[in-house]
Amino acid sequence: MKKADLDNIQHTVFNEAVSETALDIDAQIVGLTREAALQLPVAMRLRWFYLRQIKHAKLLQVYRDLSELLEPTNDVTILSLVGMTGIGKTTLAQQIVPRLIERYGDVPDNEIPVIYVKVPANGDRATSWKALYQRMFTGAREILGNKRIVLDKETEKQLRYTTNKRASLTNLREVLEPLFENRKVRVLILDEAAHLARFQDYAATMDTLKSLSDIGNIKILLIGSYDIVELVSDYGQVTRRGEVVHYRRYAVAPKPDEGKEGTVDQRQFQDVLAAFEAVWPSHNVPNLQALWHEWMHQCLGSVGLLKLSLLRLAALQLHAKGEQLNVGMLKKIFKTPKALQQLEREAAEGENELVGRCYGDCGFDAEKLAFLHQMMNQKGA
């Protein structure tokens, strides 16, 4: 990176607080090599490290599953991406949006094939469908969803738009349905879907989502923690044309004896640590792999929780004299025992609920599947 470019980036970062500018800066630094990133100031090195996305086995499996299920030619209408808190579901969803848009190729400016929305949590004892619909309007670039035009009484000329607080859910749906059809929406992603499951009749919620998916055969992807398992699994109309994708963590198992090979998950987790070492934002790179089992235990096998700890460690190191690690830093980067117990309990309960309910979990064992595969290939031979 040229010094002039670096000076320009630094000036923008430290003198402008505009969201679009921040996104532009991210776009400039995310593609930098590690060698180039090490020339940046500490704050920008940490941002670069934060933006680095490590591709690993569990993540790639989820990508493959979602790509298969989001194919427009199948009959799956409501999908659910479920995983433990902090594993990285939102990050994954935000990454998959541009990939989905690319799948649909060049589309006219008035078409929006993919809409990403976060379900609001506003303290109500039921889902605020009005607030959710308004976010859908925003995602579809529609500014008049719940607006009404104010006219001058004498000239009848338009003065301004104002919020129509009396607009009913029926009114909003009447606007939303043709909007989705005109915008050619193919995929609607609802993140933080757990807010749909709070203090609400599950059947009514899923009926509403199903009716949304019926608008032009839109596929709806719900993203949430294990709180949404009951919501998406116990409603017949959804289970018939729906699928649950489980973003699994790496299984934590006892450390193998010296000289013996660990489990597949353990080896893959070590590969994750090696990948983080390769993009470490300091010249002094810690040997993360040497303590792979401790890292695995402390983050419960979750790469998302691992990255949070590594971000803390990198920040403490980069602000230390000579960027040297010390024992005190290690005390600050790991979860407390009680927090780990809570996260482990929630994850274990959710994983138990999902046994036999997820995409790819058929009722045949490996031996039976091998037999079926052999039988089906005989005709081709």
C-alpha positions in Angstrom: 0.0 0.0 0.0 1.3 3.4 -1.0 2.0 5.9 1.8 -0.4 8.4 0.2 -3.2 5.8 0.3 -2.4 5.0 3.9 -2.4 8.7 4.9 -5.8 9.1 3.2 -7.3 6.1 5.0 -6.0 7.3 8.4 -7.4 10.8 7.8 -10.8 9.4 6.9 -10.9 7.0 9.9 -10.0 9.5 12.5 -11.8 12.6 11.2 -15.1 11.3 9.7 -17.8 9.4 11.6 -20.1 8.5 8.6 -21.3 4.9 8.3 -20.9 4.8 4.5 -17.3 6.0 5.0 -16.6 3.3 7.5 -17.9 0.7 5.1 -15.7 2.2 2.4 -12.7 1.9 4.7 -13.5 -1.7 5.5 -13.6 -2.4 1.8 -10.2 -0.9 1.4 -8.5 -2.8 4.2 -10.2 -6.2 4.2 -8.3 -7.3 1.1 -4.9 -6.3 2.4 -2.2 -9.0 2.9 -0.9 -9.5 6.4 2.3 -7.7 5.4 0.4 -4.6 4.3 -1.9 -4.7 7.3 1.0 -4.7 9.7 1.9 -1.2 8.4 -1.4 0.2 9.6 -2.0 1.9 13.0 -3.1 -0.4 15.8 -6.8 0.4 15.6 -6.9 -0.4 11.9 -4.9 -3.6 12.4 -7.5 -4.7 14.9 -10.2 -3.8 12.4 -8.5 -5.8 9.7 -8.2 -8.8 12.0 -11.8 -8.5 12.9 -12.9 -8.5 9.3 -10.8 -11.6 8.4 -13.2 -14.5 8.0 -11.6 -17.9 8.5 -13.1 -20.7 6.4 -13.3 -23.9 8.3 -15.0 -27.3 8.0 -18.2 -26.6 10.0 -18.7 -23.3 8.3 -18.3 -24.7 4.8 -20.7 -27.5 5.6 -23.4 -25.0 6.5 -22.6 -23.0 3.3 -23.2 -26.1 1.3 -26.4 -27.0 3.1 -27.9 -23.6 2.7 -26.8 -23.3 -0.9 -28.6 -26.6 -1.7 -31.8 -25.6 0.2 -31.9 -22.1 -1.3 -32.0 -23.4 -4.8 -35.1 -22.0 -6.4 -36.1 -25.3 -8.0 -36.8 -27.2 -4.8 -40.0 -27.1 -2.7 -38.4 -26.0 0.6 -40.0 -22.7 1.6 -39.0 -22.1 5.3 -35.4 -22.8 6.4 -33.9 -22.4 9.8 -30.2 -21.8 10.6 -29.8 -22.8 14.2 -26.7 -22.8 16.5 -25.4 -21.9 19.9 -25.1 -18.3 21.0 -22.0 -16.6 19.6 -21.0 -19.3 17.0 -21.2 -16.8 14.1 -24.6 -17.3 12.5 -25.2 -13.6 11.8 -21.7 -13.2 10.3 -22.4 -16.2 8.1 -25.8 -14.8 7.0 -24.3 -11.4 6.1 -21.7 -13.2 4.0 -24.2 -15.4 2.2 -26.4 -12.4 1.1 -24.0 -11.2 -1.7 -23.4 -14.8 -2.8 -27.2 -15.2 -3.2 -27.4 -12.0 -5.1 -24.7 -13.2 -7.5 -26.6 -16.4 -8.1 -29.5 -14.4 -9.6 -27.1 -12.5 -11.9 -27.7 -9.0 -13.3 -31.1 -7.9 -12.3 -32.9 -4.5 -13.0 -32.4 -1.8 -10.4 -36.1 -2.2 -9.3 -35.6 -5.8 -8.3 -34.2 -6.9 -4.9 -33.8 -10.7 -4.9 -32.6 -11.0 -1.3 -33.7 -9.0 1.7 -32.0 -9.3 5.1 -33.9 -8.1 8.2 -33.3 -8.3 11.9 -36.4 -9.1 13.9 -37.0 -6.2 16.3 -37.1 -6.7 20.1 -39.0 -3.7 21.5 -40.2 -4.9 24.8 -43.7 -5.9 23.7 -45.2 -9.1 25.0 -45.8 -10.2 21.5 -44.0 -9.9 18.2 -44.4 -6.4 16.8 -45.4 -7.3 13.2 -45.8 -3.6 12.4 -42.2 -2.9 13.2 -41.0 -6.0 11.4 -43.0 -5.1 8.3 -41.6 -1.7 8.3 -38.1 -3.2 8.3 -39.1 -5.3 5.4 -40.3 -2.1 3.6 -36.9 -0.6 4.3 -35.1 -3.6 3.0 -37.1 -3.5 -0.2 -36.2 0.2 -0.5 -39.8 1.3 0.0 -40.2 4.5 1.9 -44.0 4.7 1.8 -44.8 1.4 3.6 -46.6 3.0 6.5 -46.7 6.6 5.3 -49.5 8.8 4.2 -49.4 11.9 2.1 -50.3 15.2 3.7 -51.9 17.6 1.2 -52.5 21.3 1.4 -56.2 21.8 2.0 -56.6 24.7 -0.5 -54.3 23.7 -3.4 -54.3 19.9 -2.7 -50.6 19.9 -3.4 -48.4 17.4 -1.6 -46.7 19.0 1.4 -45.0 16.0 3.1 -45.2 12.4 4.2 -46.0 11.5 7.7 -46.2 8.2 9.6 -49.6 6.6 9.5 -49.8 5.3 13.0 -53.3 4.0 12.5 -52.3 1.7 9.6 -53.5 -1.8 10.5 -51.6 -5.0 9.9 -54.0 -5.7 7.1 -53.2 -2.4 5.5 -49.4 -3.1 5.7 -49.8 -6.5 4.3 -51.8 -5.1 1.4 -48.8 -2.9 0.6 -46.2 -5.5 1.3 -47.5 -8.3 -0.9 -47.5 -6.4 -4.3 -44.2 -4.8 -3.2 -42.5 -8.2 -2.8 -43.9 -9.3 -6.1 -42.8 -6.2 -8.0 -39.3 -6.3 -6.4 -39.0 -10.0 -7.4 -38.0 -11.0 -3.8 -36.7 -14.6 -3.8 -35.2 -14.9 -0.3 -36.2 -13.2 2.9 -33.7 -13.6 5.7 -35.0 -12.9 9.3 -32.1 -12.8 11.7 -32.6 -12.9 15.5 -35.7 -15.0 14.9 -35.9 -15.9 18.7 -37.8 -12.6 19.1 -40.6 -14.3 17.0 -40.9 -17.0 19.6 -41.3 -14.9 22.7 -44.8 -14.7 24.4 -46.4 -15.6 21.1 -48.6 -18.4 19.8 -46.2 -20.5 17.6 -48.9 -21.6 15.2 -50.0 -18.0 14.6 -46.4 -16.9 14.0 -45.7 -19.7 11.6 -49.0 -19.2 9.8 -47.9 -15.6 9.2 -44.5 -16.6 7.9 -46.0 -19.3 5.7 -48.3 -16.7 4.2 -45.4 -14.5 3.5 -43.5 -17.3 1.8 -46.5 -17.9 -0.5 -46.0 -14.5 -2.1 -44.3 -15.5 -5.3 -42.8 -18.6 -3.6 -40.4 -16.7 -1.5 -38.0 -18.7 0.6 -37.7 -17.5 4.2 -34.5 -18.2 6.2 -34.9 -17.9 9.9 -31.7 -17.4 11.9 -31.5 -17.9 15.7 -30.1 -19.8 18.7 -31.7 -23.0 20.0 -34.6 -20.9 21.3 -36.3 -21.2 17.9 -36.1 -25.0 17.7 -39.6 -25.6 19.1 -40.9 -22.8 16.9 -39.7 -24.3 13.7 -40.0 -28.0 14.5 -43.4 -28.6 16.0 -45.6 -27.0 13.3 -46.7 -29.6 10.6 -47.2 -27.1 7.8 -43.6 -26.0 8.2 -41.9 -29.3 8.8 -43.5 -30.6 5.6 -41.8 -28.0 3.4 -39.1 -26.8 5.8 -35.6 -27.8 6.8 -33.4 -27.0 9.8 -29.7 -26.5 9.2 -27.6 -27.0 12.3 -24.4 -24.9 12.6 -22.5 -27.3 14.8 -19.6 -26.6 17.1 -16.5 -28.7 17.2 -17.0 -31.6 19.7 -14.8 -31.2 22.7 -13.3 -34.5 23.8 -10.4 -35.5 26.1 -7.0 -34.7 24.8 -5.4 -37.7 23.1 -2.4 -39.4 24.6 1.0 -38.2 23.2 1.7 -39.8 19.9 -1.9 -40.6 19.2 -4.1 -38.9 16.7 -7.1 -36.9 18.0 -10.6 -36.9 16.7 -11.6 -35.3 13.3 -13.1 -32.3 15.1 -9.9 -31.9 17.2 -7.7 -31.9 14.1 -10.0 -29.5 12.3 -10.0 -27.1 15.2 -6.2 -27.1 15.2 -6.4 -26.1 11.5 -8.6 -23.1 12.6 -6.0 -22.0 15.1 -3.3 -22.3 12.4 -5.4 -20.1 10.1 -5.7 -17.4 12.8 -1.9 -17.5 13.4 -1.5 -16.8 9.7 -3.4 -13.6 9.9 -2.3 -12.4 13.4 -2.1 -8.6 13.5 1.2 -8.4 15.2 4.8 -9.2 14.3 4.9 -11.3 17.5 2.7 -14.2 16.6 1.7 -16.4 19.6 1.8 -20.2 19.3 -1.9 -20.7 19.5 -1.7 -24.3 18.3 0.4 -25.3 21.3 -2.6 -24.8 23.5 -5.2 -26.0 21.1 -7.1 -28.2 23.7 -7.3 -25.4 26.2 -8.6 -23.1 23.5 -11.1 -25.7 22.4 -12.3 -26.1 26.0 -12.5 -22.4 26.7 -14.6 -21.7 23.7 -16.7 -24.9 23.9 -15.6 -25.8 20.3 -17.2 -22.6 18.9 -15.1 -20.7 16.4 -17.2 -17.6 17.0 -16.4 -17.6 20.7 -12.8 -18.4 19.9 -12.5 -15.3 17.7 -14.0 -13.1 20.4 -11.2 -14.3 22.8 -8.6 -13.9 20.1 -9.7 -10.3 19.4 -9.4 -9.5 23.1 -5.9 -11.0 23.1 -4.8 -9.2 20.0 -6.1 -5.9 21.4 -4.2 -6.3 24.7 -1.1 -7.4 22.9 -1.0 -4.5 20.4 -1.4 -2.0 23.2 1.3 -3.5 25.3 4.9 -2.3 25.3 6.8 -4.0 22.5 3.5 -5.9 21.7 4.6 -8.6 24.1 2.2 -11.0 25.7 2.0 -11.5 29.4 0.2 -13.7 31.9 -2.2 -11.0 33.0 -3.6 -10.9 29.5 -4.7 -14.5 29.6 -6.7 -13.8 32.8 -8.9 -11.4 30.8 -9.6 -13.1 27.5 -11.4 -16.3 28.7 -15.0 -16.7 29.9 -15.6 -17.2 33.6 -16.4 -20.7 34.7 -20.0 -19.9 35.5 -20.5 -18.3 32.0 -19.0 -21.3 30.4 -21.3 -23.6 32.4 -24.3 -21.6 31.3 -23.3 -21.6 27.6 -22.5 -25.3 27.7 -25.9 -26.1 29.4 -27.8 -24.2 26.8 -25.9 -25.6 23.9 -26.2 -29.2 25.1 -30.0 -28.9 25.6 -30.4 -27.3 22.2 -28.3 -30.0 20.5 -30.4 -32.7 22.2 -33.6 -31.1 20.9 -32.2 -31.1 17.3 -31.2 -34.8 17.2 -33.0 -36.4 14.2 -34.5 -33.1 13.1 -31.8 -31.5 10.9 -31.1 -31.5 7.2 -28.9 -34.5 6.4 -29.9 -36.5 9.4 -31.8 -39.4 7.8 -32.8 -42.5 9.7 -30.3 -44.8 8.0 -26.9 -45.7 9.5 -23.7 -45.6 7.5 -23.8 -49.3 6.6 -27.4 -49.0 5.3 -26.5 -45.9 3.3 -23.5 -47.6 1.8 -25.8 -50.5 0.8 -28.4 -48.2 -0.8 -25.7 -46.3 -2.7 -24.4 -49.6 -4.1 -27.9 -50.8 -5.1 -28.7 -47.5 -6.9 -25.4 -47.6 -8.8 -25.9 -51.1 -10.2 -28.2 -49.9 -13.0 -25.7 -47.3 -14.1 -22.9 -49.9 -14.2 
